[in-house]
Structure formats: C-alpha cells, structure tokens
Amino acid sequence: MSEEPHDGATLAEAGAPQRPPAPGPARSPDVQPARPPADSARPRRALLRARTASARSRAASLGRRAPLTLSVLAGLWLLALGTGSLPDGPPEALAPSVLFDPATVGQNPLSLLLSLAWAPDLPAYAGASLALLVLGIPAEARLGSRRFGAAVAGTHLVALLGALIIGAAAAPLFPRWAADFGTTELGGPAVGVLGAMMAATAGLGPLWRRRLRIVGVLLPLTLVLYNGALMSVALLVAAGAGLAAGPLLLRHHVRRPAAPSIRESRVLVALVCAAAAVGPALAALSPHATGPFAVLGFLFTGVEGATPDAVRAACEPGGVVRQCAEAQLQARAGVGGVVMSCLPTVLLLVLADGLRRGRRFAWAGTIVVQVGLALLSVHTFLAFLRHGADGELAPLLTGANPERIIADLVVPALQPVVIVILLVLVRRLFTLRAAPGTYRSIGLRVLVALILAAALYVGIGLAVADQFSPAATLPLLLADFPQRLLPIAVTLRIYPAFLPSDSAAIILYEWIGIAFWAVVAVLLLRSFRSVRRTGDDDDRERARAIASVHGSGSMTWMGLWPGNSYWFGDASYVPYRVISGVALTLAGPVGPPADTVRALRGFADHCHAQGWTPCFYSVTAPLADALGTAGFRRLQVAEETVLDLGSLAFTGKKFQDIRTALNQARKNGVHNEWVDTRRTPLVILDQIRSISEEWVADKSLPEMGFTLGGIDELRDPDVRCSVIIDDERTVHAVASWLPIHQDGEVTGWTLDFMRRRGSGFKHSIEVLIAQAALDLQKEGYTELSLSGAPLASASGKEADEEPLSRVLGFIGRVLEPVYGFRSLFAFKSKFGPRYVPLYLCYEDPATLPAIGQAITRAYAPDVRAADLWRLLTTAPHRGRGADRSSAAPRAAAGKTP
C-alpha cells in the first residue's frame, strides 16, 4: 500500500504537537561551536563499559560452553612456544617422540598420543587452531567436555592406526602412494576434532546431521583419492570412527534417521558430482599428488608444467621442432593455461548447481561432459600405449609391470563411467525444465559471444602480430581460434601454428577462451534459476473465485496481483513467487479452514519437489503454529494494525488529533468521497495519477512492489477507492481498499494505495482514514485493516537472535529516509488499532540469507546497485540532519515487510 501526505508534510502538520525552535541569536558559519561540557563524555564512557561488559559476557559464555576446547587451544600454542616448535615444528631431538611418523612409529609408540599436542609446522598449527574454533566448540557443546575429550583422543588414535593399516594394504597396489606415507609427519588435534564433530552429529536433527556427515566424509575422501596425503587418510578414518562412536557416546540422545527428501537427494548427487569434478584438478595442481586417482590429473587436464631445462632440452639444435613447440606451450601455461586446463571442472561445477536445483538440462549436460572425459581418457591411454609415459605420468608408472600399468590407468579412468551410471540410476530426481525459450535465448547469446570473441582475437591478434612467432596472419588467427576454446589436454597433440612471445599476445592467447567460457557459465547459472510461470489468467481467475468465498485474510487480494504464481490443492491455493530458488508466499493458503493444514504441507512438498526453498511470509499466529508442527521455525516480521469497526468511536483524549482533523476538514470544505474508477470523470482520474506521479518523482529509489500496491491496482473492479476532495473538485489525497471475504460476503477492507497532494490539505491523511472507517462502519462492515508498514513494528526493535531479523532491521533503517516505513507505522497508532503479529516461517536457518535476498528483491526488483550505494552513503547524513518533526507518513506502502 502506498501512502503519501505531501512533499512538505510533517507529523506536526498532521496533528502531532510541534516543538518551536529554541530562541537565540543566529550564529555565523565561521564561528566555532562551543566545546561540550565534560559531562558529555559520560555517555561515551557508559557505552564503552557496556560494550566491555557485553564482550566479557560473551567470552564467559563461550568458556562455559567449551572449556576443554579453549584449554587445548591455549595449551597447543604454549607448548609450541615453550619447546621452540615455531615456525618449523619441534626440534630434531623432540620430533620423533611427539610427531607421528609411519616409518618410526615402532620405535616411538607414544607418538600416537603425544602427536595430539604438537604439529609439524606453523601452517599445521594454524589449521589445528581453526579446527578447534570452528568444529571443536560446537562439538564440545553438544557432547559435553568429558565425552568430547574422549572422542578427540579416541578418534585420533584410531585414525593414525587406520592410516598405518591402509598404507600397508595399499603398498602392493599403489607402491608410490604407500611409499610417500613414510616421508610424512603428522600432528595436531585437527584429526581428533573432526572425529569428535562427526560423533556429535548423532545428536543433531536429520537435516544438519546428514549435511555435516556428507561434507565430513566426502571432503577427506576426495583428498584421499586424488591427493593421497597421510593427513587426508587420517581425516577420513577419523570421520568414520566418529560416525561409529556417536551413537555410543549419545546413546540417550540419538535420533532416528530419516530418509532424505527429494531436495536433499539432489544435493547429495550434486556434491558427489562436484567432488568428482574437483578431484582431477586437485591432483593436477598438487605438486605431490600420489593418491589412487592422481593419474586423472594428467589424463583430464594435461598440465605438465614444463621446466626451462625441459624446454632447452627439447629445443636444442637437432631436436624435433614439434616437441620444442609443445614444451614451449607447456612452459607458457601460466594462470590462463591452468584455468583452461580445468575447463571441464568448471563446467561440471556449474552443472552441479543445476543438479542441486533438479534441472534436467544439468543432468544431461553432466552426462555429456563425463562421457567426453571418458573418451579423452581412452585417447590418452591409447597414446600412452603407442608412445610410452612421459612428463608427469612417468613417475606414477615407473617400475610397474604392464598389467599394473593398465590397472593404474584404466581403473581411475572409469570414474566418469561411474558418475554416468549414478546419474542414470537417479534420473527421476531431475525432471525440472526451464521456462520456454530459455535455452533458445542462451544459444543466441552464446553465438553472439562466440562471434565477439573471434572478432577480438583476430582484431587484437593482427594489431600485435609481431608479438607472435612466427608473425600472426589473418588465416593463421582464424584457424587457431577454435583451439583457444579447448583445454590444453585436447590441444597438446595439435602442432601449434605460432606461439606468443610478448605480454599482450600471451594475455590474448591464454585468456580469450576463458572470457568466452565465463559468459557461458554465467548464462547457464542464470538459466537454472528460471522457472515455469503458472500465474496465467486462468489460474488467476480460479484463485479469484476461491478468494471471493474464503478470502478472510487482509492480504488475500494482494495474491491476485500480477507477478504471482499459484499452487492449487483440493480446495485451496497458495500465491507465491520464486526468487533465487526461494518460493516466497504471500500470507498463507486461501480456502476452507478445514483444508489449511493439508494445503500447507502440500505446498511445502511441491516446493521440495521443484528444488525450491519454501518460505511462508506474513502468516498469522495460527498458521505459524500449524507450520511449527511440520518442522518450520518462525520469525516475527510485522504487526498488522486493525480497527474493529463494530466498537469504533473517535471519542476521548487519545483521539483528540483525529477530531481536530475532522473539524478542520469541515471548516475548509474538504470531505471524504467514494469514487468508482470505472465511471469517475477523467478530470478526477487525472488528478489521482498526478498525485501518484508526484510521489514517485520525489523518491530517490523506484516504487516498491510485492505487497505494496500502486495506481495500477485501482483498475480492479472489486477494489474501492476513496478521495479527499474539496468543493472545487480538487483531489487532496487518495486511497484504495481491498476486500476481505468471509463465506462469500465482504466483511471488511484493507488499506492499500494511499498518497496525498504536495500542496493539499495538511490533515487529509487523518481525514481519509477516519472518515472511511466511519463510512464503512455505517455500511455494516466489521473490520478495517490499516496494514503494517514494511520493515517496521510496534516495538521498533529487531530480534538479536535471528540474523534475518537484523538484516531486515538494517534495510528498514536504510530505507526510512526515503520511504518512511517506521514513521508511517507510528502514525497509524493514533487511530487506536489492534496489533496482530505476522510471521515469516522457514525450515532451515541456513536458507535465511537467500530468504533475505528474496524478500528484498520482491519489494524492490528494479533497484540497481548504484541506487543502493547512493542510498547507503547519503541516507545516514540525511537522517541525522533531518528534523524529527518531519517524519510524516511518506511511505510508498503500508503492508507487512
């Protein structure tokens, strides 16, 4: 709802008492202000003491929650400093006894436990400290100090012993990987802390338990397969030990496992595909990768990193020109070459986001890329059989017999096949398609990007032709451009027509393909957010028919505005709009009360099937209670202001301002008049439009939407319109009223669109609302909702415990100088309304940032980043310098935030 008295109106002009300015002589601008008295420093000292006390309270609370974790953290660094273990680890005389070394653990068995308190170097100390702070504190709070300590020590010991067993078992199959175990030292509590955290997940709810376990196992497993370091093996064993120990430690607190929902299943598949995509790049970029699948770093990326000595050897007189060119190309594979070598990884990560959202296109695209990687591995394997191992591949296979070589190459290369089989088995999870025309539009944009990239490559290449060796020509550049779009692994066997020799040519040569694929990645990510709109005219008319019978909520009619989609149950519907994967509803289901609970659950299940995050916005307390039984949390976001017309009478001292406004209106010849916008004379309609345009032009940000109506909503035949007009037929203010239905009858109205003329009668807002309430009371209606101002509440305070509440509070403070939401809410209190709390209900606290973004975009879809920056940098100054008495109801709307 939009409300606007006029550009220069103030609350004092609207009936609030106005404080006259303090008398005194005017001061010249060049006169320095007097120094404030010493007592003015007292509030600062009090604020400093309050902040200090708050910090001490938080520290004390943290100490009570995790005393053992903080003690271990302090002891870790004290021991490091006391024994001279920084920055290169314990001294040589001490290291064998306090660091775990698989090669010498037989002579120092106590190192299995003493390694908890020492780390091999400064980065390891930093990593252990981070693990204690991020994982140790919540784990100890969940397990308790005794069980936490037992879990850390127990899983640490099991992890090190397990790493020894795995190293011994892997020696016959992967001799180089097992041999590297004996050259690595390990220490610090990070391994045990991960095990304790995995044990603590047994006491969590099914959602977070599943998420933490997936990440806690999948991340170390990926490191083991592709990197193979001793630390990654120990972390994986510790995670498994923690999972096994959790039910034993929390035998009285274990919750029954629940089958993953469709949404969680999609997330799991997406994580597996993402890990399989990152693994080869991790192996390629790691200088000492020796894991079982480390060979994929070469097969899928081709990154060898030729050294200057290798280039000189390949290019010495009498050498083969082709090998010299390939060595130079590898040596020049800088940042750009490395990024292009990881192109399949980047594409698979982009497609993994689509898998998370249940997109059919992402499912098919992942299969295509994985099949391509499988064919690439076959090609590389056949080339190896013809030419033998070279580069980075040679050390991985040195000393192996032919059967072992085939196994080492073929088995890891089957990874893409395994991923394809997995996707085929779970294909029913990925059935969602983008809106019609989405991929046709993407195809056209990709074609345009391709043409522009080719033009840039050829144009700039000709401009710096002398920076290529040999000099670049138009035919050579055109023939070479397709290779710039392919990863190095594909182009290594292609003889290069020329090579860059100077900085401009190198940047063009390496980065033109990256720029093109970046555009493709952005377009794909945007397409995964595209949804099929269901809010067509037929759905809207169907929803209107239900709302005309069961539309008892004050926000029901807003759900019929353009931009909303509709989910229909047996007898109810839910209006919503999807923004950034969040299905944001407008209040609750509309339909028979007996069907409400079924509709709530049906819509939530529909959102899960579509890969959306359900968010019930601005629901009443009974609906919030019903959602609470289904696992939803609540957060109060507004208080609706309601007038009960049956007992309304503007009598008594508290309504003095209202009576004064009505008396002034009669003296000035202005009155409230109900108009039909379909039959109103054009001169009245033009005035209404001009008042609206005057208000919009006065704002530094665009007009808001979602629950905030505008001039277009006056065209609805079921919406009533009232104006404050004088005897000369001049319109001073205008408002629209949305119907509230009960059993097919209109029982009340909701204030929506409300604005006033800048030079109009200064009390027109009070008269507009008060006289409309009295008129509707005479017509027999029982309820009049004045709505609630967005991002404002009766208390004016935000809940400290909810991040989203703080975000919405910040947005409200930033927008206050422009829209005056809080001033508007305070202004409505003079009508003595009844406050009805409204809530936002959500399932997962992790989705609160996305929900906050969705709410912001729903209200201000046209606000640009430059607008927000200008508002953030100017609004605070404008707010400090503004006269507090000028906080009139200038808001663009009067709905819930």
N, C-alpha and C positions, 0 to 999 in steps of 0.2 A: 504494500500500500504506500502511496506517495503522499506526503504531507508537506505543505509549504505555506506559511503565512505570507510573508513577502520579504523582499531582499533586505529591508532595513528594520524588520520587526524584532522586538525583544520580548523577553518574558515579562518585563515590567510593563510594556505596552499591552501585553495580553492579559494583564490583570494582576501580575505579581507586584509586590511592593518594590519600589525603586529607591535606592540609596543615593542621595545627592552627593556631588563631588565635594571633597573637603575644601574649605576655603583656604586661601593662602596666595601669596604673590607668585606670579609666573616666574619661572627660573630660566635664565639664559642657557642656550645649549652648551656654551663653553664653560659653564660653571660646574666644577666637580662636585658630585654628591657627597654629602657628609658621611664620615666614617660611622658605621653602625656601632651601637654601644657594645660593650664587652659581653653583655648578657646574650647577644645574638649568637655567640659561639656555643651556648649551652645546648641548643637543639642538635648541633653537629656532633658534640661530644656524646649526647644521648643516643644519637643514631649509630655512632661508632661503637658504643658499648653494646647496643642491641645487636649489631651485626657480629661483634666478637662473641657475645653470648650464644647467638644462633650457631656460629661456626663451632663453638665448643660443644654445644648440644648435639650437633650432627656427628662430631668426632666421637663423643661419648657413646652415642647410639651405635655407630659403626664398631666401636670397640666392644660393646656388649654383644653385637651380632656375630662378630668373627674375631674373638681374641686370639685364637691359635693361629689363624692366618696372618694377622698383623705381627704376632710374635715371631713366626717363622720368617716373615719378610725382613724384619729388623735383624734377626739372628743371621740370616743369609749374608747380609751386607757387612755386619760386624765381623763375622768370621773371615770374609774376603779381605777386609781391611787389616784385620789382625794377623793374618797369615801371609800377607803380601801377594794375594791371588789376583790382583787387578793390575793391568788390564789383560794379562796373558795367561791367566789361570794359576793354579797352585804351583809352588816351586817344584823343581825336579825331584827333590828328595821326598816331598809330600804327595805329589800327584799320584803315584801308583797305589797309595793307600786310600785316597779319597775320591778318585775318579774311576768309573767303570771302564775297563778296557778288556774286551773279549780275549785278547791274546795273553793277558797276565792275570786274569781274574782267579785262576787256580792258585797263584801264589799270594793273592790278596783277597780272600773271600769276604772280608769285612767291607770291601769297597762297594759291595752290592747295596749296603745300607748307608755307609758314610757318604756315598755319592749324592744322597739327598741334600746335603748341606754345602756342597761345593759345585762349581760349574767350570767348564774348561776355558772360558774366555769371557770378555766383557759383553759381547752380544748375547751369550748364553745367560749371563746374569740378568740382563735386561729382559730377555724373553721369559725367564722364570718369574721375575717380578710382575710382569704383565699378566702372566697366567694366574698368579696368586690374587691379584686385584680383580681381574675380570671373572675368573672361574672359581677361585678359592673362596671368596667372600660369600657368594650365593650358595655354594655347595655346603659350607660350614653352617650357614643359617638354616639350611634345610635338614642337614644330618645331625647337627649338634657337634660340639668340639671333640668329644671322645670318639664318636664314630667317624668323624671327618679325619682325625689323625690316624685312626686305624686304616681307613680307606686309602689315604695317601701312601702310608708306609707299605701296606699290603700290595696295592696295585703296582707300586714302584718296584718292589721285589719281584713280583710275578712277571712284570714287563721285561726286566733285564734277563731273568732266566728264560723267558719265552724267546727273547731275541737270540740268546745263545743257541737254543734248540733250532730255531728257524735257520740261523746261519749254518749250523752243521747239516741240516737236512737239505739246504739249497746248494751245498758245495758240489755234489755230483752233477746237478742240472745247470747251475749258473756259477761256475767257478770264480769268475771275476767279481761278481757281486758278493759272494761269500768271502773272498779274499779281502775285499775292502772293509769288511767288518773288523778285521784285526788291526786296522790302521786308524781307527776312530776311537775317541774318548767321549764319554757321556757323563753328565752330572746335572744336578739341579732338581728342584721339586716339580718341574713342569709336567713330567710324565705322570707322577702320582696325583697331581692336582687334576689332570684330565680324567684319570680313573675315578677319582672321588666325585667329580662332576657328573660323570656317566652313572655312577651309583645313585647320586641324588635325584636323577631323573625318574627313578622308580616312584617317587612321591609326588610327581607333578601330574597335572591334568593330561589327558591324552594328546591334546594339540601340541603343547610345548614339549612333552615327553618325546613324541615322535620326531619333531623338528630337531631337537638337540641331539637325539640319537643318530639321526641320519647324517647331520653335519659332523658329529663327533667320530663317526666311523668312516664316512665317505672321504673326508679330507685326508686323514692319515693313510687310508687305503690307496688313494690316488698317489700320494707321495711314495708309498712303498713300491707300487707297480712301475712308476715312471722315473723316480729319483733313486730309491733304494737305499737311502742313508740309514744308518743304525738308529738315529733318533726317530725317524718315521716308523720303523718297525716297532720300536719300543712304545711309541704312542698308540699304534694300532692294537698291540697286545694289551696295553693298559686300558684302552677303551673297552675291549672285550671282557677283561677282568672286572672292570667297574660295572658293566651290564649284568654280569653274573652275581656280583656281590650286592647289588642294590636291593633285590628282594630279601636277602638275608639280613641286611642292616636295617631295613624299614619294613620288617615283616608285619607290623601292625598298621602300616600306612600305605601299603601297596594298593593301587587302584587297578581295577580290571582293564585289560587292554581293549581298545575299541577298534573296529575295522576302519581303515582310512576312508574318508569321504572321497567323492569324485575329484574335488578340488585338491585334496592332499595327495591323492594318487597321481594327479597330473604334476604336482610339484616334485614328487619323488622321481618320476620318469625324467622330468626336466633336469633335475640335479644329476642323475646318472649320466644323461647325455652331455651335460656341461662338463662333468668330470672327465669323461672320455674325450672331450674336445680339448680341454686344457692340458691333459696329460702329455701328449706328444710335444706341445710347445714347451712345457716344463722340462721335459727331457732334453729338448734341443738347446734350451737356453742355460741349462745347468752344466757347469764345466766338469762335474764329476758324477754324472748320472750313470748308475750301473744297475738299475732295477731290472726286473724280468722283461719289462716292456720298453726299456730305454732305447732299444733299436728303432722304435717308432719315431723318435726324434729325428732320425735321419731319413727314414722311409717317407714320412709325411711332410717334412719341412725342407730337407735338403740343405740345412745350414751346416756348413763345414768350417767356416771361418778360416780361410787360407791365410797362413802367416807370410810375412815378407820373404822369409827364406824359401818357402814353398813357391812363391811367385818367381823369385830369382832362379830357382832350380828349373822351373817349368819353362822359363823364357830365356834360358842361356843359349848361346849360339849352337845351332844344330838341333835344338829342341823342336817339338811339334807345335806348330802355330795354334792349333785348336786347344791343346792343353794349356798353353800360355794364356789364351783369351779366357778360358774357363777359370783359371787361377786368379787372373786379374778381376774377373767378375765377382768371385767369392771374396776376394780381399776388399772389394768396394761395397760389399753387402753390409752397409752401415745400419743405422736405425731404420731407414726406409726399407732396406732389403730384409731386415729381420721381421719387420711388420708384415711385409708382403709374403714372406715365407710362412707366416702364421695366419694367412688369409682363411684357410679352412676352419681354423679355430675360431676366428672372429665370426664367420658366418654361422657356425654351429652354436655359438653363444647367443647370437641374435635369434636364431630359430628356437633355442631353448626357452627364450622368453615367450615365444608363441606357443610352445608346448605347455608352458605353465598356464597359459590362458585357454588351453583346449582348442587351438586353431588347427583346422585340417590342413591348411597350406603349410604351416610349420612342420606338421607331421610328414607330409610328402616331401618338403624341401630337405628335411633332415635325412630321410632315406636316400634321396638323390645324392647329397654330399657324401654320405657314408659309403654308398656304392662307388662313387668316384674315388674316394680314398682307398677302397679295397682294390680297385683296378690299378691305381697308382702303385700300391704296394706290390702287386703282381708284376707290373712293369719293372719296378726297381729290382725285384728279386730275380727276374729273368736277366736283367742287365748284369747283376752280380754273378750269375752263373756263367755268363759269357766272358766277363772281363775281370772277375775276382773282386775282392774287397779293397777299398781304398778310403782315404780320408778318415773320418770319424768312425766309419763302420769297421775298419780293420781291427782296432783294438778290441772291439766287442767280440770278435770271432777268432782271434789269434789262438792257435793251438787246438782248435776244436776239429773233430773229425767231420767228414761230410754229413753223416746222419745228424750230428749235433748242430751243425750249421743250418741244416734245413729246419730242424725243430726250433732253433733260436729265431729264425726269420719268419717261418710260416705261422707258428702259434701266436706270436704277438700280432701279426698282420691280420689274424682272424677277428680282431677286436671290432672293426666296422661291421662284420657279418653278425656278430653277437648283438650289436646295437640294433641292426636292422630287424633281426628276429624278435628282439624285445618290442620294438615299435609295432611290428605286425601283430604280436600277441595282444597288445593293449590298444589296438586301433579304435576300439569303441569309446575310448576316453576322449578322442579328438574328432569331434563332429561339428564344431562351430565354424561357420564361414563368415567372411567379411560382408559388409554391405554391398549390394550390387554396384558394379562399376569400379570398385576399389582397385582391383588389380589391373584393370584396363588403364586406369589413371596412372598407376605406378609404372606400368610398361611404357606409357608415353613419356613420363618424366625421366625414366632411366634412359630412354632413347635420346632425349634432349641432352641429358648429362653426358652420354657417350659421345655425341657429336661435338659438344663443347670441349670435352677432354681431348678429343682428337685434334680439334682446331687449335687448342692451346699448345699441345705437344708439337704439332707441326710448325705453328707460327713462331713460338719461342725457340724451337729447335733450329729453325732457319736463321733466327736472329743471332744465335750463339753457335752457329755451325762450326766455327773454328775451335770450339771447346770440345769437339768430339774427335776421336782418332779411329779411322780417317774422318775427314770433314763430312758432316751430315748433308744430305741432299733430300729433296722432296720425295723421291721414290723410296729412299732408304728409311726416312722417318715414317712414311705411311706403312711400309712393310713391317717396321719394328713396333709400331703402336700396339697391335694385339698382344705382343709379348709383355708389354708393360702392365697388362691387366692380369697376368698369370703369376702364381707364386714361383719362387726360384726353383723348387723341386721339379717343376714342369719344364722350365726353360734351360736348365743346366746342359742338357744334351743337344740344344739348338746352338749352332755356331753363331756367335754374335757378329752382326754386320759392322758395328762400330761400338766403341766404349767411350764414356765420358772421361774427360781429363781435367776439367776445372769445375769450380764450385757451382756455377749456375747450371751447367749441363748435368752435374751429379744430382742436384736437387730435382731438376725436371725429370731426369731418368728414373729416379727412385720413387718420387712422390706423386707423380701424375696418376698412377694406378691406385694409390692409397686414397687420393681425393675422390676418385670415381666410386670406389667401393664404400667409402664413408657415406656418400649420398645414398647408395643402395641400402646400406644398413639402416640409416635414419628412416627411409621410406618404409622399409619392412617393419621396423618397430612401431611406426605410426599406424600401419595397416592392422597390426594385431590389436589395437585399441578400437578399431572400427567395429561398430555393432549394427545389426539389422534393426532399423526402426520399426516399431509396431504401433506407434501412436498415429495411425492414419485416421481419416474422417469416420470410417465405420466403427473403429474401436472407440473413438471419442464419443460418438453418438450412443454407443452401447453403454459406455461409462456414464454419460449424462442421464440415461434412463434410470440407471441404478441410483445415481446421486439424487435424482428428483424424488426418490422414495425414502432412501436410507441415509441421505447426506446430513447427518446430525452434527458433524464436526464443523467448527468455524473455518477450517482450511479446506473443506471438501471441494468447494467450487474452484479453488486455485489449481487443483489437479486436472481441470479440464482445459487449462490454457495450452497453447501450442508449445512444443518442446518436450512434452511428457510422453512417455510410453506407458503401456498398460498391460499388467498381468491379470488374467481373469481366472477366478476359481469357480466353484459350483454356483455361488450366488453373489460373490463379492469381486471386487477388483482392487488393485493397488497401483496408484500412479507413481511413476519413478522416472529417473533419467540416469543414464550410465555415463560417468565422467571418470576417466583414468582408471577404469576397472572397478569403480565403486558404484553400486546400484543405490542411488540416493532417493529414498521415498519422500513423498510429501504427506506427512502425518501417517495414519495407519490405514488398514483396509476399510473400504466403503462397502457396506452391505448389512445384512441382518446381523444383529448382535450374536446370535447363536452360531454364526459361521465365522466369527472373528478369529478364534484360535486356529481353526483349520486353515484360514487364509494366511495368517502369519507364518505358519510352518510351511505351507505350500509355496509361498513366495520365497522364503529362505532356501528351500530345496531347489527351486528354479534358479536362483542366483548361483548356488553352488554348482549346479549342472552346467551353467553358462560360463563358469570361471570368474564370476564377479564377487565382490565383497558386499554383502547386504548391510545396509545402514538405514535403520528406521529413524526418520528425522522429524522432530516436533510431534511426538506422540504423547498422549496423556498418561497419567499415572496408572490407570487400569491396564492399558495396553503395555506399558513398561513392565508391570507385574507379570502379565502373561508371557512376555518375551523372556523375562527372568527365569521362568520355569524351563525355557528351552535353551538356557545357557548364555543368554545375552546379558551384557552389562549396560548400565545406564549412566548418563551424564546429563544433568540439568543444563539446558541451553537457553531457556527463556521463561518468562512468566506472562501469560496472556491476561489482558485486562478486560473484564467482562462486567457489564451493567445488567442487573436484574430489573427489567422494566416493570415487573408487577408491583414492586415496592418503591420505585424511584420517585423521589421528590426533592427538588433542589431547595431545601429549607435548612435552616441552621447556620451557624457561624462558618462552618467549613466550606459552604457553598456560596459565600459572600461574593467571591470573584465571578462566579457564574451568573448570579443575579445581577451584578453590576454590568456585565457584558450584555445581558438581555435587555436591560433598561437602556443602556447606551444605544443599542441597536434600534429600539423603538423611537428614541429621540432623533436618530439620524436617518430614519426612514429606510432601514435595511431589514430584510427578513429572510427566512429560510423558505425555499420553494423547491418542490419536487418536479423534475422535468423528465420527459421521455426523449431520449436522444434520437429516436427514430422519427419523431414528429416535432421536435423543437425547432424554432426558426433558425435559419442559418446564422443570423447575427449573434445569437446566444452560443451556438456551437463554435463560431469563430473566436469568441472571447474565451471559451474554455480551452481551445487549442493554444491561443496566445499565452494564457496563464501558464500552461504546461511548458511551452517553449521558453518562456521567460525563466522558469525554474531550471530547466536543463541547461540553458546558456550560462547560468550563474555558477554552475558546478565545474570544478576542475577535473572531475572524473566522469565517465559515461554513466548514463542512467542504469540502475541495477535491475535485476530480474528475479526469476525463480518464484519466491513468494511475494514479490513486490510488483504490484500491478501498475499499469500506465494508462495512457489515453486510449490505446487500442482495446483494452478490456471493457470500455464503455459501450462497445458495439453489441455486446451480448444482450439479447432481449430480456433475459432473466435478471440482469443486474440493474439496480435502481441508482438514480443519480439525483443528488440534491445540490443546490447552489445557494449562496448568499447573494442576494440581488437587491438593488435599491429601486426607488420609484421611477428612476430614469432608465431602467432596464440595463444597468451596468452590473456585471458579474464581479463580485469581490473575492469569492472562494468557491471551490467545487469539491465534491467528494462522491465516491461511488460506494455501493453497499452490495455485498454478495449474499445470496440467500442461504439460510440454514434450514434443512428439511427434517421432518420427523413424521414417519408414517404417511408420506406423500403430501404433507402440508408444510407450508413455510411457517416456521415458528420463531425465527429470529433473523438477524442480519449481521454481517461482518464488515467493519470499516476497511476499505481498501485504498483506493486512489484519493488523495486529499492534498490540494495545493491552494495557494492564495495569491492574489494580485499584489505586486510590489507596492502600489500606491493606494491600496484599498483600505477599507475599514479595519482598524487595527485589532478589534476584538472579533473578527469574523470567524476565527477557528473555534473559539469557545461557543459562539452562537451556532455555528454549523453543527457541532456535535450535540450541544444541549437541546437545541430545538428539534433536531432529528430524533433524538431519544424521546422527547415528549410527544412528537407526532406519531412515532411508531408505537408508543405506549397506548395512545388513543385508538390505534388501529387493531389493538388486541395482541400484539406480539409480546413474547415473554423474555427475550434475550437480545442484547446488543453487545457484540464483541468489538472492542476497540483495538484488538490485536495486541501484539507486543512489538516494541521497536527492535529491529535486528541488532544483535550483539550487545544487548543491554538487559538488565534485570533489576528487580526492585532493590536488591541489596547493593548493586553496583560493584560486587566483588566476584572474583573468579576463584574456583576451587583450586587450591595449590597442589592437590594430589594428582590431578589429571593433566597431562601435557596438552591435550587438545583444548581443554578449558582455558589454559594460559594462552595458547595461540589465538583462540577466538577473542579473548580479552584484549590481547595486543592489537588485533585487527580492529576491534571496536574503538580502542583509544586512537589509533592512527586515522580512522575514517571519521571520527567525531567532528573535527573542524569542518569537514566537507558536508557530511550528511546529518550530523546532529542526532544520532540514534538515541543516545542516552538522555539528551535534553528532551527529546520527544517523549521518551518513556516517563520521565519525571513530570512533564507537562500533563500527561493523561491522569496522573494521580489526583489532580484537583477535582475530577469527576467522581471520586469515591468508588473506584471499581473493586471488584472481587478478583484476586490474583489466582490464576490456575497455572501450576508449573507444567512445563513441557520439557520433554527429554529427548536425547539422542541415544539410541540403543545400538550397540555393536557387539560383535562376538569376540574379536581378537584385539588386544591392546596394540599389537604390532602393526595393525592397519590404521591406527589413529593419524599418522602423518598423511597417508593417502586420503583419508576421510576429510581432514582439514583442508587439503588442496581441492578436493571435490566440492566442498561447501563454498570455498572462496570462488572457484570458477563458476559454480552455479549462480551465485549472486552477481558476479562481475565477469562475464565471459569476454567482454570486449576491452577490459582494462589491459593496457600494454605495460611492459616492464618499465618503460620510460615514465609512464604515468605514476606507477608505484614509487619509483625512485624520487620523482619530484615531490610526491606527497610525503614520503618519509623524511625528506630533507627540509621541507618547508612547513609541514603541519605543526611540528612541535613549537617552532617560533611563532607561528600564527596563534597557536593555542595559548602560549604564555602572554602574548601581547593583547589578547582579546579581552574585552570587557565581559566579566562573568554575567552581567545582567543581560547580555545579548544572546543568551543561549535559548533562543526561541525554537519551537518545533519546526526545523527546516529540513527534516529528514526526507529522503526520497521514498520512504516506505514506513509502514507500521506493522510489519509482520515479525514472525519469530526469526532469530538469526540463522 
